[in-house]
Amino acid sequence: MDGGRVLTVARTDLRQLAQARDFWGPMVALGGLFFLVIPTVLLLMITRIDDVQIVEQLSTTLEVLPQRAQDAILGSTPNARAAYALAVYLFAPVAVVVPLTISTAVGAATIVGERERGTGEFLAHSPASVREIYLGKLIASLAPGLGTVLIGFGLYSVLVNVLVGPSVGGWFFPTTQWWVLMLWVVPPFLGLTLAMVLRLSAKVKSTAAAQQASGLISLPMIMIAYTQSSGALYTGVAVSWVIGALAWLGAALALSRGMRSVTRARLLGVADEA
């Protein structure tokens, strides 16, 4: 396998994606909304609340968290503790939902789109093997999601430390659980979802059909990832490592099977059968 050809396929797709402002414009807005705008508004409101009754309600709300999570909360005031809990526990699933949404949108059209643009024949007759084409498409689909994770995670970390840090004794974020979540749990969930989406994109006849069907795949995957990421933060680092390991195993199996779905005949549009 030639890594240069894999990267060529990936770079070509990413270059086309960079020129599609109608796609990445809304995606940037989506990431900005969930990683910056909503957290900023909520954290500012919580840290600046003066109403005694509301503060007491916030303290009561924290009791719904598992005892392990309650013990880890920092802050000497109800406002500070509520802001810490919100920043560390309640916004965590956003780190999974946003990149999954973006990568799925890219992956759904990456193979069937070649046929619709008339470039599938060129790709099918290129020197790149089917495996190299598949891996290039996978990288091109993963890159926007992983890029969103890194950039969004960095901006969110600065935001949380600036708004909440002074109330809890200084900069505290990211916590150990967040590092494990972002570097160990999120990537395999992206790979697992994209393995199914790329396989689907190779079999359907139109981009519209791929996007509709990928929604049926990505929605349950988002719900599973959302649940697992939340549970990982609540139950400790050891559980996060186990969840991540299972996700990596599932991603490896799904990607190995999904690679078989990409054939030169399908790129030419003459083999749409299952």
C-alpha positions in Angstrom: 0.0 0.0 0.0 1.3 3.5 -1.0 0.8 6.1 1.7 1.3 8.8 -0.9 -1.7 7.8 -2.9 -3.8 7.6 0.2 -2.9 11.1 1.1 -3.5 12.3 -2.4 -7.1 11.0 -2.3 -7.6 12.6 1.1 -6.1 15.9 0.0 -8.3 16.0 -3.1 -11.4 15.5 -1.0 -10.4 18.1 1.6 -9.5 20.6 -1.0 -13.0 20.3 -2.5 -14.5 20.5 0.9 -12.6 23.7 1.7 -14.1 25.3 -1.4 -17.7 24.3 -0.4 -18.6 27.3 1.7 -22.2 26.2 1.8 -21.1 23.2 3.8 -18.4 24.3 6.1 -20.0 27.7 6.9 -23.0 26.0 8.8 -20.6 23.5 10.3 -18.4 26.2 11.8 -21.5 27.9 13.1 -22.6 24.7 14.7 -19.3 24.1 16.4 -19.2 27.7 17.6 -22.7 27.6 19.0 -22.1 24.5 21.1 -18.5 25.0 22.1 -18.6 28.7 22.8 -21.9 30.6 22.6 -24.1 28.3 24.7 -21.4 27.5 27.4 -20.6 31.2 27.6 -24.1 32.3 28.2 -24.9 29.6 30.8 -21.7 29.9 32.7 -21.9 33.7 32.9 -25.5 33.4 34.2 -24.6 30.9 36.9 -21.4 32.6 38.1 -23.2 35.9 38.5 -26.5 34.8 40.1 -27.3 36.7 43.3 -30.8 35.4 44.0 -30.6 33.3 47.2 -33.5 31.0 46.2 -32.0 30.3 42.8 -28.6 29.5 44.4 -30.2 27.1 46.8 -32.0 25.4 43.8 -28.6 25.0 42.1 -27.2 23.3 45.1 -30.1 20.9 45.3 -29.7 20.1 41.6 -26.2 18.9 42.1 -27.5 16.1 44.3 -28.7 14.3 41.2 -25.1 13.6 40.2 -23.5 10.4 41.3 -21.6 10.6 44.6 -18.2 10.2 42.9 -19.0 13.2 40.7 -20.3 15.3 43.7 -17.1 14.5 45.6 -14.9 15.8 42.8 -16.7 19.1 42.4 -14.6 22.1 43.3 -15.7 25.5 44.7 -16.7 26.9 48.1 -19.9 28.6 47.0 -23.0 27.1 45.4 -22.5 29.2 42.3 -18.9 28.0 41.9 -19.9 24.4 42.4 -22.7 24.6 40.0 -20.5 26.3 37.4 -17.9 23.6 37.8 -20.4 20.8 37.5 -21.9 22.4 34.4 -18.5 22.9 32.7 -17.0 19.4 33.6 -20.0 17.1 33.4 -23.0 18.6 31.5 -21.2 19.9 28.4 -19.1 16.8 27.8 -21.4 15.0 25.3 -21.2 18.1 23.0 -17.6 17.0 22.4 -19.0 13.8 20.8 -22.2 15.0 19.1 -20.6 17.9 17.1 -17.7 16.0 15.5 -19.9 13.0 14.8 -22.4 15.2 13.0 -19.8 17.0 10.9 -17.8 13.8 9.9 -21.0 12.0 9.1 -22.1 14.7 6.7 -18.8 14.5 4.9 -18.6 10.8 4.8 -22.2 10.3 3.5 -21.3 11.9 0.1 -17.7 11.1 -0.2 -18.0 8.0 -2.4 -21.5 8.3 -4.1 -20.5 11.9 -4.7 -17.7 10.8 -7.0 -20.3 9.1 -9.3 -22.6 12.1 -9.3 -19.7 14.5 -10.2 -18.5 12.2 -12.9 -15.1 11.7 -11.3 -15.7 8.1 -10.2 -14.4 6.8 -13.5 -11.2 8.7 -13.1 -10.8 7.4 -9.6 -11.6 3.9 -10.5 -8.9 3.9 -13.3 -6.3 5.6 -11.1 -3.2 3.8 -9.9 -4.6 3.8 -6.3 -5.9 0.5 -5.1 -9.4 0.1 -3.7 -7.9 -0.1 -0.2 -6.0 3.2 -0.7 -9.1 4.9 -2.0 -11.1 3.8 1.0 -8.4 4.9 3.5 -8.1 8.2 1.7 -11.9 8.8 1.9 -11.8 7.7 5.5 -9.1 10.3 6.4 -10.9 13.0 4.5 -14.1 12.3 6.5 -12.3 12.0 9.8 -10.2 15.1 9.5 -13.1 17.7 9.8 -14.5 15.9 12.9 -11.1 15.5 14.6 -10.3 19.1 13.7 -13.5 20.2 15.4 -12.6 18.2 18.5 -9.1 19.8 18.8 -10.1 23.4 18.0 -13.4 23.2 19.9 -11.8 21.5 22.9 -9.0 24.1 23.0 -11.4 27.0 22.9 -13.8 25.5 25.4 -10.9 24.8 27.8 -9.8 28.5 27.7 -13.4 29.6 28.1 -14.1 27.4 31.1 -10.8 28.4 32.9 -11.4 32.1 32.3 -15.1 32.1 33.5 -15.0 29.4 36.2 -11.4 29.2 37.2 -11.4 32.3 39.5 -14.3 30.8 41.5 -12.7 27.4 42.1 -9.1 28.3 42.9 -7.5 28.7 39.5 -7.2 27.0 36.1 -8.5 23.4 36.4 -9.7 22.3 33.0 -9.2 19.9 31.2 -9.6 17.3 33.9 -8.1 13.8 33.6 -11.5 12.4 32.6 -11.7 15.0 29.8 -8.3 14.1 28.4 -9.2 10.4 28.3 -12.6 11.3 26.7 -11.2 13.4 23.9 -8.1 11.4 23.1 -9.3 7.8 23.8 -13.1 7.7 23.6 -14.1 10.1 20.9 -11.8 9.0 18.0 -13.0 5.4 17.9 -16.6 6.4 18.0 -15.9 8.6 15.0 -14.2 5.7 13.2 -17.0 3.3 14.0 -19.7 5.6 12.7 -17.8 6.5 9.6 -17.1 2.8 8.8 -20.9 2.3 8.5 -21.5 5.6 6.7 -18.8 5.0 4.1 -20.1 1.5 3.4 -23.5 3.0 2.9 -22.1 5.7 0.6 -20.6 3.1 -1.6 -23.8 1.2 -2.1 -26.5 3.9 -2.6 -27.2 5.6 -5.9 -27.4 9.3 -4.9 -26.1 11.7 -2.3 -29.6 12.5 -1.1 -30.2 8.8 -0.4 -26.8 8.5 1.4 -27.5 11.5 3.6 -31.0 10.3 4.5 -29.8 6.8 5.3 -26.7 8.0 7.2 -29.0 9.9 9.5 -30.6 6.6 10.5 -27.1 5.4 11.3 -25.6 8.5 13.0 -28.5 9.2 15.3 -28.3 6.0 17.3 -24.6 6.3 17.3 -24.7 9.8 18.6 -27.1 8.7 21.3 -24.8 5.8 22.3 -21.7 8.0 22.3 -23.6 10.7 24.2 -24.6 8.2 26.9 -21.1 6.6 27.1 -19.2 9.8 27.3 -21.5 11.1 30.1 -21.2 7.9 32.0 -17.4 7.8 31.5 -17.1 11.2 33.2 -19.4 10.3 36.1 -17.9 6.9 36.9 -14.1 7.6 36.7 -11.1 7.2 34.4 -11.0 3.3 34.5 -14.5 3.0 33.0 -13.4 5.5 30.3 -10.5 3.3 29.3 -12.7 0.3 29.0 -15.3 2.1 27.0 -12.6 3.4 24.7 -11.1 0.0 24.2 -14.4 -1.5 23.3 -15.0 1.3 20.9 -11.6 0.9 19.2 -12.3 -2.8 18.8 -15.7 -2.1 17.2 -14.2 0.5 14.9 -11.4 -1.8 13.8 -13.9 -4.6 12.9 -16.3 -2.2 11.2 -13.5 -0.6 9.1 -12.1 -3.9 8.0 -15.6 -5.0 6.8 -16.4 -1.6 5.3 -13.3 -1.6 3.1 -14.8 -4.5 1.1 -17.8 -2.4 0.1 -15.7 -0.1 -2.1 -15.0 -1.6 -5.5 -14.0 -0.1 -8.8 -17.3 -1.2 -10.3 -19.2 0.7 -7.7 -17.1 3.8 -8.4 -18.1 3.4 -12.0 -21.8 3.1 -11.0 -22.3 -0.4 -12.4 -22.5 -2.4 -9.2 -25.1 -1.0 -6.9 -26.3 -4.2 -5.5 -25.7 -5.2 -1.9 
